[in-house]
Amino acid sequence: MSTAERLARQQYAMVLRRDVVRLPDLYAPDAHYVMPGVTLRPIEVPALMRTWTGAFPDLSVEPVGRVETAAGLALEQRLTGTHTGVLHTPLGTVAPTGRTVSWDVVDVVRARRGRIVAWRSYFDWGQLYLALGVRLAGLSRELRPAVDRPAGPLAVAA
């Protein structure tokens, strides 16, 4: 098992058991964690993971595939969880919907000298919003302005 894979598995295990305080220890001091709309330093990663596990307390990860190169590792997985907590997103917050949803994620992890130097998480916010029944204010499936425009940037579809 490569260093990148060992560190990625360790991070997933820590997140799933809600042991996120020590996540920065897995990262090099100058590393970064990137996901759509967010770039973080290692010290900020625990707060992000608490956001996900708070929004989806029963979060689970199903491995789908992996590709390893000399530079690192790409892991494809399906995340599933019941949305019972507030989800904080780059576009605003989403109140709990009670829906059980799944969405696809690809994480690209690079490691050097026994530490993560870069973690990029790729997923489609639109896929997740649609599964949760969320729509962006001013947009509809017909690409016309919404008649019942909500007060905030996000609203749960009726």
VEXDREN-987271 format. One record per atom (N, C-alpha, C): residue number from 1; residue in one letter; x, y, z. Coordinates in steps of 0.02 Angstrom, whole numbers, padded with zeros to 5 digits. Example, Ala and Ser with C-alpha at 12.3 -4.5 7.8 and 13.67 -1.06 7.14 Angstrom:
<volums>
+------+------+--------+--------+--------+
: resi : resn :     xx :     yy :     zz :
+------+------+--------+--------+--------+
:    1 :    A :  00660 : -00284 :  00390 :
:    1 :    A :  00615 : -00225 :  00390 :
:    1 :    A :  00660 : -00165 :  00390 :
:    2 :    S :  00642 : -00112 :  00354 :
:    2 :    S :  00684 : -00053 :  00357 :
:    2 :    S :  00645 :  00002 :  00394 :
+------+------+--------+--------+--------+
</volums>
This chain:
<volums>
+------+------+--------+--------+--------+
: resi : resn :     xx :     yy :     zz :
+------+------+--------+--------+--------+
:    1 :    M :  00042 : -00059 :  00000 :
:    1 :    M :  00000 :  00000 :  00000 :
:    1 :    M :  00045 :  00062 :  00000 :
:    2 :    S :  00030 :  00110 : -00044 :
:    2 :    S :  00070 :  00171 : -00049 :
:    2 :    S :  00057 :  00217 :  00011 :
:    3 :    T :  00101 :  00264 :  00020 :
:    3 :    T :  00092 :  00313 :  00074 :
:    3 :    T :  00028 :  00353 :  00064 :
:    4 :    A :  00014 :  00374 :  00002 :
:    4 :    A : -00047 :  00412 : -00012 :
:    4 :    A : -00109 :  00372 :  00006 :
:    5 :    E : -00110 :  00308 : -00012 :
:    5 :    E : -00169 :  00267 :  00004 :
:    5 :    E : -00175 :  00256 :  00080 :
:    6 :    R : -00120 :  00244 :  00114 :
:    6 :    R : -00123 :  00235 :  00187 :
:    6 :    R : -00150 :  00298 :  00220 :
:    7 :    L : -00126 :  00356 :  00199 :
:    7 :    L : -00150 :  00419 :  00229 :
:    7 :    L : -00223 :  00433 :  00212 :
:    8 :    A : -00243 :  00418 :  00150 :
:    8 :    A : -00313 :  00428 :  00131 :
:    8 :    A : -00358 :  00383 :  00172 :
:    9 :    R : -00341 :  00320 :  00178 :
:    9 :    R : -00381 :  00274 :  00219 :
:    9 :    R : -00384 :  00297 :  00292 :
:   10 :    Q : -00327 :  00322 :  00316 :
:   10 :    Q : -00326 :  00346 :  00385 :
:   10 :    Q : -00373 :  00406 :  00394 :
:   11 :    Q : -00372 :  00452 :  00345 :
:   11 :    Q : -00417 :  00510 :  00350 :
:   11 :    Q : -00490 :  00488 :  00347 :
:   12 :    Y : -00508 :  00444 :  00300 :
:   12 :    Y : -00577 :  00421 :  00296 :
:   12 :    Y : -00599 :  00388 :  00362 :
:   13 :    A : -00557 :  00346 :  00390 :
:   13 :    A : -00573 :  00312 :  00453 :
:   13 :    A : -00582 :  00362 :  00509 :
:   14 :    M : -00539 :  00412 :  00513 :
:   14 :    M : -00545 :  00463 :  00565 :
:   14 :    M : -00610 :  00502 :  00558 :
:   15 :    V : -00628 :  00520 :  00497 :
:   15 :    V : -00690 :  00558 :  00485 :
:   15 :    V : -00751 :  00515 :  00504 :
:   16 :    L : -00752 :  00453 :  00482 :
:   16 :    L : -00810 :  00410 :  00495 :
:   16 :    L : -00819 :  00394 :  00570 :
:   17 :    R : -00765 :  00394 :  00608 :
:   17 :    R : -00773 :  00384 :  00680 :
:   17 :    R : -00774 :  00450 :  00719 :
:   18 :    R : -00778 :  00505 :  00682 :
:   18 :    R : -00784 :  00573 :  00710 :
:   18 :    R : -00723 :  00593 :  00751 :
:   19 :    D : -00665 :  00568 :  00734 :
:   19 :    D : -00602 :  00584 :  00767 :
:   19 :    D : -00563 :  00631 :  00722 :
:   20 :    V : -00588 :  00693 :  00714 :
:   20 :    V : -00560 :  00739 :  00664 :
:   20 :    V : -00508 :  00787 :  00692 :
:   21 :    V : -00501 :  00791 :  00757 :
:   21 :    V : -00456 :  00840 :  00787 :
:   21 :    V : -00384 :  00831 :  00763 :
:   22 :    R : -00363 :  00769 :  00753 :
:   22 :    R : -00294 :  00756 :  00733 :
:   22 :    R : -00283 :  00752 :  00657 :
:   23 :    L : -00334 :  00768 :  00618 :
:   23 :    L : -00326 :  00766 :  00545 :
:   23 :    L : -00267 :  00808 :  00520 :
:   24 :    P : -00256 :  00868 :  00548 :
:   24 :    P : -00199 :  00908 :  00524 :
:   24 :    P : -00132 :  00872 :  00530 :
:   25 :    D : -00126 :  00825 :  00577 :
:   25 :    D : -00064 :  00787 :  00585 :
:   25 :    D : -00047 :  00745 :  00524 :
:   26 :    L : -00097 :  00730 :  00483 :
:   26 :    L : -00085 :  00690 :  00422 :
:   26 :    L : -00056 :  00732 :  00365 :
:   27 :    Y : -00059 :  00798 :  00372 :
:   27 :    Y : -00041 :  00844 :  00319 :
:   27 :    Y :  00027 :  00877 :  00331 :
:   28 :    A :  00062 :  00892 :  00277 :
:   28 :    A :  00122 :  00934 :  00281 :
:   28 :    A :  00099 :  01005 :  00299 :
:   29 :    P :  00140 :  01044 :  00333 :
:   29 :    P :  00119 :  01112 :  00354 :
:   29 :    P :  00097 :  01157 :  00297 :
:   30 :    D :  00126 :  01149 :  00238 :
:   30 :    D :  00108 :  01192 :  00181 :
:   30 :    D :  00058 :  01159 :  00134 :
:   31 :    A :  00027 :  01105 :  00155 :
:   31 :    A : -00021 :  01069 :  00114 :
:   31 :    A : -00086 :  01109 :  00106 :
:   32 :    H : -00129 :  01084 :  00062 :
:   32 :    H : -00195 :  01114 :  00054 :
:   32 :    H : -00246 :  01060 :  00038 :
:   33 :    Y : -00308 :  01075 :  00057 :
:   33 :    Y : -00366 :  01032 :  00044 :
:   33 :    Y : -00413 :  01074 :  00001 :
:   34 :    V : -00433 :  01048 : -00057 :
:   34 :    V : -00475 :  01086 : -00103 :
:   34 :    V : -00536 :  01044 : -00120 :
:   35 :    M : -00594 :  01076 : -00119 :
:   35 :    M : -00656 :  01047 : -00146 :
:   35 :    M : -00692 :  01103 : -00182 :
:   36 :    P : -00743 :  01089 : -00222 :
:   36 :    P : -00776 :  01142 : -00260 :
:   36 :    P : -00798 :  01200 : -00215 :
:   37 :    G : -00768 :  01258 : -00227 :
:   37 :    G : -00786 :  01319 : -00191 :
:   37 :    G : -00748 :  01330 : -00126 :
:   38 :    V : -00702 :  01285 : -00108 :
:   38 :    V : -00668 :  01289 : -00043 :
:   38 :    V : -00595 :  01269 : -00051 :
:   39 :    T : -00549 :  01308 : -00023 :
:   39 :    T : -00479 :  01290 : -00016 :
:   39 :    T : -00459 :  01302 :  00056 :
:   40 :    L : -00430 :  01250 :  00087 :
:   40 :    L : -00415 :  01253 :  00159 :
:   40 :    L : -00343 :  01236 :  00173 :
:   41 :    R : -00319 :  01262 :  00230 :
:   41 :    R : -00255 :  01240 :  00258 :
:   41 :    R : -00270 :  01180 :  00303 :
:   42 :    P : -00219 :  01140 :  00319 :
:   42 :    P : -00231 :  01081 :  00360 :
:   42 :    P : -00268 :  01095 :  00426 :
:   43 :    I : -00253 :  01150 :  00459 :
:   43 :    I : -00284 :  01166 :  00523 :
:   43 :    I : -00360 :  01176 :  00516 :
:   44 :    E : -00384 :  01191 :  00455 :
:   44 :    E : -00455 :  01204 :  00443 :
:   44 :    E : -00494 :  01141 :  00423 :
:   45 :    V : -00460 :  01087 :  00407 :
:   45 :    V : -00492 :  01026 :  00383 :
:   45 :    V : -00540 :  00996 :  00435 :
:   46 :    P : -00523 :  00994 :  00500 :
:   46 :    P : -00571 :  00966 :  00548 :
:   46 :    P : -00639 :  01001 :  00548 :
:   47 :    A : -00641 :  01066 :  00543 :
:   47 :    A : -00705 :  01103 :  00542 :
:   47 :    A : -00746 :  01083 :  00481 :
:   48 :    L : -00713 :  01076 :  00423 :
:   48 :    L : -00749 :  01055 :  00363 :
:   48 :    L : -00778 :  00985 :  00372 :
:   49 :    M : -00739 :  00940 :  00399 :
:   49 :    M : -00764 :  00872 :  00408 :
:   49 :    M : -00820 :  00869 :  00460 :
:   50 :    R : -00818 :  00912 :  00511 :
:   50 :    R : -00873 :  00916 :  00558 :
:   50 :    R : -00937 :  00941 :  00524 :
:   51 :    T : -00929 :  00985 :  00476 :
:   51 :    T : -00987 :  01008 :  00437 :
:   51 :    T : -01021 :  00950 :  00401 :
:   52 :    W : -00981 :  00909 :  00368 :
:   52 :    W : -01010 :  00852 :  00332 :
:   52 :    W : -01040 :  00800 :  00379 :
:   53 :    T : -01005 :  00783 :  00433 :
:   53 :    T : -01032 :  00732 :  00479 :
:   53 :    T : -01089 :  00760 :  00521 :
:   54 :    G : -01091 :  00825 :  00530 :
:   54 :    G : -01148 :  00856 :  00565 :
:   54 :    G : -01211 :  00856 :  00521 :
:   55 :    A : -01201 :  00868 :  00457 :
:   55 :    A : -01258 :  00868 :  00410 :
:   55 :    A : -01283 :  00798 :  00395 :
:   56 :    F : -01236 :  00750 :  00394 :
:   56 :    F : -01251 :  00680 :  00378 :
:   56 :    F : -01221 :  00636 :  00433 :
:   57 :    P : -01254 :  00631 :  00491 :
:   57 :    P : -01225 :  00593 :  00547 :
:   57 :    P : -01213 :  00519 :  00532 :
:   58 :    D : -01250 :  00491 :  00486 :
:   58 :    D : -01240 :  00420 :  00469 :
:   58 :    D : -01199 :  00412 :  00405 :
:   59 :    L : -01158 :  00461 :  00389 :
:   59 :    L : -01119 :  00461 :  00328 :
:   59 :    L : -01080 :  00396 :  00320 :
:   60 :    S : -01083 :  00368 :  00259 :
:   60 :    S : -01044 :  00308 :  00243 :
:   60 :    S : -01009 :  00319 :  00176 :
:   61 :    V : -00955 :  00282 :  00166 :
:   61 :    V : -00915 :  00287 :  00105 :
:   61 :    V : -00910 :  00219 :  00074 :
:   62 :    E : -00929 :  00214 :  00011 :
:   62 :    E : -00923 :  00152 : -00027 :
:   62 :    E : -00871 :  00160 : -00081 :
:   63 :    P : -00815 :  00124 : -00077 :
:   63 :    P : -00764 :  00129 : -00129 :
:   63 :    P : -00791 :  00104 : -00196 :
:   64 :    V : -00775 :  00140 : -00249 :
:   64 :    V : -00797 :  00121 : -00316 :
:   64 :    V : -00736 :  00102 : -00359 :
:   65 :    G : -00683 :  00141 : -00354 :
:   65 :    G : -00624 :  00127 : -00395 :
:   65 :    G : -00565 :  00167 : -00371 :
:   66 :    R : -00506 :  00150 : -00397 :
:   66 :    R : -00446 :  00186 : -00378 :
:   66 :    R : -00395 :  00181 : -00434 :
:   67 :    V : -00355 :  00233 : -00439 :
:   67 :    V : -00300 :  00235 : -00487 :
:   67 :    V : -00240 :  00263 : -00450 :
:   68 :    E : -00185 :  00227 : -00453 :
:   68 :    E : -00125 :  00249 : -00418 :
:   68 :    E : -00071 :  00266 : -00469 :
:   69 :    T : -00037 :  00322 : -00457 :
:   69 :    T :  00019 :  00342 : -00499 :
:   69 :    T :  00079 :  00354 : -00454 :
:   70 :    A :  00135 :  00370 : -00484 :
:   70 :    A :  00194 :  00386 : -00444 :
:   70 :    A :  00183 :  00449 : -00402 :
:   71 :    A :  00140 :  00494 : -00426 :
:   71 :    A :  00128 :  00557 : -00392 :
:   71 :    A :  00076 :  00553 : -00337 :
:   72 :    G :  00034 :  00502 : -00338 :
:   72 :    G : -00019 :  00497 : -00288 :
:   72 :    G : -00072 :  00447 : -00305 :
:   73 :    L : -00132 :  00463 : -00283 :
:   73 :    L : -00187 :  00415 : -00287 :
:   73 :    L : -00252 :  00452 : -00302 :
:   74 :    A : -00293 :  00423 : -00344 :
:   74 :    A : -00361 :  00448 : -00357 :
:   74 :    A : -00409 :  00394 : -00333 :
:   75 :    L : -00455 :  00414 : -00289 :
:   75 :    L : -00504 :  00368 : -00262 :
:   75 :    L : -00574 :  00391 : -00281 :
:   76 :    E : -00611 :  00346 : -00312 :
:   76 :    E : -00681 :  00360 : -00328 :
:   76 :    E : -00725 :  00325 : -00277 :
:   77 :    Q : -00773 :  00360 : -00250 :
:   77 :    Q : -00818 :  00329 : -00202 :
:   77 :    Q : -00887 :  00361 : -00205 :
:   78 :    R : -00934 :  00326 : -00174 :
:   78 :    R : -01002 :  00350 : -00168 :
:   78 :    R : -01014 :  00363 : -00094 :
:   79 :    L : -01033 :  00425 : -00078 :
:   79 :    L : -01050 :  00443 : -00009 :
:   79 :    L : -01126 :  00439 : -00002 :
:   80 :    T : -01149 :  00414 :  00055 :
:   80 :    T : -01220 :  00408 :  00069 :
:   80 :    T : -01232 :  00431 :  00140 :
:   81 :    G : -01286 :  00468 :  00150 :
:   81 :    G : -01303 :  00490 :  00216 :
:   81 :    G : -01373 :  00520 :  00219 :
:   82 :    T : -01400 :  00523 :  00279 :
:   82 :    T : -01466 :  00553 :  00290 :
:   82 :    T : -01455 :  00624 :  00314 :
:   83 :    H : -01485 :  00671 :  00278 :
:   83 :    H : -01475 :  00742 :  00291 :
:   83 :    H : -01518 :  00765 :  00350 :
:   84 :    T : -01491 :  00758 :  00410 :
:   84 :    T : -01529 :  00776 :  00470 :
:   84 :    T : -01499 :  00836 :  00507 :
:   85 :    G : -01444 :  00863 :  00481 :
:   85 :    G : -01413 :  00922 :  00511 :
:   85 :    G : -01404 :  00976 :  00458 :
:   86 :    V : -01387 :  01036 :  00480 :
:   86 :    V : -01376 :  01091 :  00433 :
:   86 :    V : -01314 :  01078 :  00391 :
:   87 :    L : -01320 :  01088 :  00326 :
:   87 :    L : -01264 :  01080 :  00280 :
:   87 :    L : -01241 :  01150 :  00259 :
:   88 :    H : -01179 :  01166 :  00274 :
:   88 :    H : -01149 :  01230 :  00255 :
:   88 :    H : -01113 :  01220 :  00189 :
:   89 :    T : -01131 :  01260 :  00138 :
:   89 :    T : -01102 :  01254 :  00072 :
:   89 :    T : -01072 :  01321 :  00051 :
:   90 :    P : -01033 :  01323 : -00002 :
:   90 :    P : -01006 :  01387 : -00026 :
:   90 :    P : -01061 :  01436 : -00047 :
:   91 :    L : -01121 :  01411 : -00062 :
:   91 :    L : -01176 :  01455 : -00083 :
:   91 :    L : -01225 :  01471 : -00027 :
:   92 :    G : -01214 :  01445 :  00032 :
:   92 :    G : -01259 :  01457 :  00089 :
:   92 :    G : -01272 :  01393 :  00127 :
:   93 :    T : -01321 :  01397 :  00172 :
:   93 :    T : -01336 :  01338 :  00213 :
:   93 :    T : -01400 :  01305 :  00189 :
:   94 :    V : -01404 :  01240 :  00200 :
:   94 :    V : -01463 :  01201 :  00182 :
:   94 :    V : -01490 :  01170 :  00246 :
:   95 :    A : -01551 :  01188 :  00263 :
:   95 :    A : -01584 :  01160 :  00322 :
:   95 :    A : -01594 :  01085 :  00311 :
:   96 :    P : -01597 :  01046 :  00366 :
:   96 :    P : -01607 :  00973 :  00359 :
:   96 :    P : -01669 :  00956 :  00318 :
:   97 :    T : -01661 :  00909 :  00272 :
:   97 :    T : -01717 :  00887 :  00230 :
:   97 :    T : -01744 :  00820 :  00252 :
:   98 :    G : -01705 :  00782 :  00290 :
:   98 :    G : -01725 :  00715 :  00310 :
:   98 :    G : -01715 :  00663 :  00255 :
:   99 :    R : -01690 :  00685 :  00197 :
:   99 :    R : -01680 :  00639 :  00141 :
:   99 :    R : -01615 :  00599 :  00148 :
:  100 :    T : -01618 :  00536 :  00129 :
:  100 :    T : -01558 :  00496 :  00123 :
:  100 :    T : -01535 :  00503 :  00051 :
:  101 :    V : -01473 :  00525 :  00042 :
:  101 :    V : -01448 :  00540 : -00024 :
:  101 :    V : -01380 :  00508 : -00034 :
:  102 :    S : -01362 :  00499 : -00098 :
:  102 :    S : -01296 :  00475 : -00117 :
:  102 :    S : -01268 :  00522 : -00169 :
:  103 :    W : -01202 :  00532 : -00167 :
:  103 :    W : -01170 :  00572 : -00218 :
:  103 :    W : -01099 :  00544 : -00228 :
:  104 :    D : -01074 :  00556 : -00289 :
:  104 :    D : -01009 :  00529 : -00309 :
:  104 :    D : -00954 :  00579 : -00296 :
:  105 :    V : -00897 :  00554 : -00273 :
:  105 :    V : -00839 :  00596 : -00257 :
:  105 :    V : -00776 :  00562 : -00283 :
:  106 :    V : -00731 :  00601 : -00310 :
:  106 :    V : -00664 :  00577 : -00327 :
:  106 :    V : -00615 :  00619 : -00287 :
:  107 :    D : -00574 :  00586 : -00247 :
:  107 :    D : -00523 :  00619 : -00208 :
:  107 :    D : -00455 :  00602 : -00238 :
:  108 :    V : -00417 :  00655 : -00251 :
:  108 :    V : -00349 :  00647 : -00276 :
:  108 :    V : -00302 :  00667 : -00220 :
:  109 :    V : -00261 :  00620 : -00198 :
:  109 :    V : -00218 :  00630 : -00140 :
:  109 :    V : -00145 :  00623 : -00162 :
:  110 :    R : -00106 :  00673 : -00144 :
:  110 :    R : -00034 :  00671 : -00156 :
:  110 :    R :  00002 :  00673 : -00089 :
:  111 :    A :  00053 :  00630 : -00083 :
:  111 :    A :  00090 :  00626 : -00020 :
:  111 :    A :  00165 :  00631 : -00035 :
:  112 :    R :  00200 :  00658 :  00014 :
:  112 :    R :  00273 :  00662 :  00011 :
:  112 :    R :  00300 :  00658 :  00082 :
:  113 :    R :  00351 :  00619 :  00091 :
:  113 :    R :  00384 :  00612 :  00155 :
:  113 :    R :  00335 :  00594 :  00211 :
:  114 :    G :  00289 :  00550 :  00196 :
:  114 :    G :  00243 :  00525 :  00246 :
:  114 :    G :  00186 :  00570 :  00265 :
:  115 :    R :  00174 :  00624 :  00227 :
:  115 :    R :  00120 :  00671 :  00241 :
:  115 :    R :  00081 :  00688 :  00178 :
:  116 :    I :  00019 :  00707 :  00186 :
:  116 :    I : -00021 :  00730 :  00129 :
:  116 :    I :  00004 :  00800 :  00111 :
:  117 :    V :  00018 :  00812 :  00048 :
:  117 :    V :  00038 :  00878 :  00025 :
:  117 :    V : -00018 :  00912 : -00014 :
:  118 :    A : -00065 :  00872 : -00040 :
:  118 :    A : -00122 :  00900 : -00076 :
:  118 :    A : -00179 :  00849 : -00075 :
:  119 :    W : -00239 :  00874 : -00062 :
:  119 :    W : -00299 :  00832 : -00064 :
:  119 :    W : -00350 :  00872 : -00104 :
:  120 :    R : -00372 :  00846 : -00159 :
:  120 :    R : -00423 :  00878 : -00201 :
:  120 :    R : -00483 :  00833 : -00204 :
:  121 :    S : -00540 :  00858 : -00182 :
:  121 :    S : -00602 :  00820 : -00182 :
:  121 :    S : -00646 :  00848 : -00237 :
:  122 :    Y : -00663 :  00807 : -00286 :
:  122 :    Y : -00704 :  00827 : -00343 :
:  122 :    Y : -00773 :  00796 : -00337 :
:  123 :    F : -00824 :  00838 : -00337 :
:  123 :    F : -00893 :  00813 : -00340 :
:  123 :    F : -00937 :  00868 : -00368 :
:  124 :    D : -00998 :  00850 : -00385 :
:  124 :    D : -01045 :  00895 : -00417 :
:  124 :    D : -01095 :  00920 : -00365 :
:  125 :    W : -01088 :  00984 : -00345 :
:  125 :    W : -01136 :  01013 : -00298 :
:  125 :    W : -01207 :  01006 : -00326 :
:  126 :    G : -01215 :  01014 : -00392 :
:  126 :    G : -01281 :  01009 : -00423 :
:  126 :    G : -01313 :  00942 : -00411 :
:  127 :    Q : -01274 :  00888 : -00416 :
:  127 :    Q : -01299 :  00820 : -00403 :
:  127 :    Q : -01324 :  00815 : -00331 :
:  128 :    L : -01285 :  00843 : -00284 :
:  128 :    L : -01305 :  00840 : -00214 :
:  128 :    L : -01365 :  00883 : -00200 :
:  129 :    Y : -01366 :  00945 : -00227 :
:  129 :    Y : -01424 :  00989 : -00217 :
:  129 :    Y : -01488 :  00956 : -00244 :
:  130 :    L : -01483 :  00927 : -00304 :
:  130 :    L : -01542 :  00895 : -00334 :
:  130 :    L : -01566 :  00837 : -00291 :
:  131 :    A : -01520 :  00796 : -00266 :
:  131 :    A : -01540 :  00740 : -00223 :
:  131 :    A : -01573 :  00764 : -00159 :
:  132 :    L : -01551 :  00821 : -00133 :
:  132 :    L : -01580 :  00849 : -00072 :
:  132 :    L : -01645 :  00887 : -00085 :
:  133 :    G : -01661 :  00899 : -00149 :
:  133 :    G : -01721 :  00938 : -00165 :
:  133 :    G : -01709 :  01013 : -00160 :
:  134 :    V : -01647 :  01033 : -00165 :
:  134 :    V : -01629 :  01104 : -00160 :
:  134 :    V : -01623 :  01133 : -00229 :
:  135 :    R : -01645 :  01195 : -00236 :
:  135 :    R : -01636 :  01230 : -00300 :
:  135 :    R : -01607 :  01299 : -00285 :
:  136 :    L : -01571 :  01325 : -00332 :
:  136 :    L : -01544 :  01392 : -00325 :
:  136 :    L : -01599 :  01442 : -00339 :
:  137 :    A : -01603 :  01494 : -00299 :
:  137 :    A : -01653 :  01546 : -00309 :
:  137 :    A : -01645 :  01575 : -00379 :
:  138 :    G : -01700 :  01586 : -00412 :
:  138 :    G : -01698 :  01615 : -00479 :
:  138 :    G : -01689 :  01565 : -00535 :
:  139 :    L : -01679 :  01501 : -00517 :
:  139 :    L : -01673 :  01450 : -00569 :
:  139 :    L : -01727 :  01398 : -00561 :
:  140 :    S : -01749 :  01371 : -00616 :
:  140 :    S : -01796 :  01315 : -00614 :
:  140 :    S : -01772 :  01265 : -00666 :
:  141 :    R : -01804 :  01208 : -00668 :
:  141 :    R : -01783 :  01157 : -00717 :
:  141 :    R : -01793 :  01182 : -00788 :
:  142 :    E : -01841 :  01227 : -00798 :
:  142 :    E : -01853 :  01254 : -00865 :
:  142 :    E : -01809 :  01315 : -00880 :
:  143 :    L : -01762 :  01329 : -00835 :
:  143 :    L : -01717 :  01386 : -00841 :
:  143 :    L : -01756 :  01452 : -00847 :
:  144 :    R : -01811 :  01457 : -00809 :
:  144 :    R : -01848 :  01520 : -00803 :
:  144 :    R : -01843 :  01543 : -00731 :
:  145 :    P : -01849 :  01608 : -00718 :
:  145 :    P : -01848 :  01631 : -00649 :
:  145 :    P : -01904 :  01599 : -00608 :
:  146 :    A : -01887 :  01581 : -00546 :
:  146 :    A : -01937 :  01550 : -00502 :
:  146 :    A : -01988 :  01602 : -00481 :
:  147 :    V : -02052 :  01583 : -00480 :
:  147 :    V : -02105 :  01628 : -00460 :
:  147 :    V : -02105 :  01637 : -00384 :
:  148 :    D : -02094 :  01583 : -00348 :
:  148 :    D : -02095 :  01585 : -00275 :
:  148 :    D : -02025 :  01592 : -00248 :
:  149 :    R : -01992 :  01647 : -00266 :
:  149 :    R : -01923 :  01659 : -00247 :
:  149 :    R : -01915 :  01661 : -00171 :
:  150 :    P : -01872 :  01617 : -00144 :
:  150 :    P : -01861 :  01616 : -00071 :
:  150 :    P : -01818 :  01676 : -00050 :
:  151 :    A : -01815 :  01688 :  00016 :
:  151 :    A : -01778 :  01744 :  00043 :
:  151 :    A : -01703 :  01734 :  00036 :
:  152 :    G : -01678 :  01673 :  00044 :
:  152 :    G : -01606 :  01660 :  00042 :
:  152 :    G : -01585 :  01630 : -00024 :
:  153 :    P : -01520 :  01617 : -00033 :
:  153 :    P : -01496 :  01591 : -00096 :
:  153 :    P : -01515 :  01519 : -00110 :
:  154 :    L : -01533 :  01481 : -00058 :
:  154 :    L : -01551 :  01411 : -00067 :
:  154 :    L : -01619 :  01398 : -00037 :
:  155 :    A : -01655 :  01354 : -00066 :
:  155 :    A : -01720 :  01335 : -00039 :
:  155 :    A : -01734 :  01262 : -00054 :
:  156 :    V : -01770 :  01229 : -00012 :
:  156 :    V : -01789 :  01160 : -00024 :
:  156 :    V : -01851 :  01160 : -00068 :
:  157 :    A : -01849 :  01123 : -00122 :
:  157 :    A : -01906 :  01119 : -00168 :
:  157 :    A : -01965 :  01087 : -00133 :
:  158 :    A : -02022 :  01111 : -00150 :
:  158 :    A : -02084 :  01084 : -00120 :
:  158 :    A : -02103 :  01018 : -00150 :
+------+------+--------+--------+--------+
</volums>
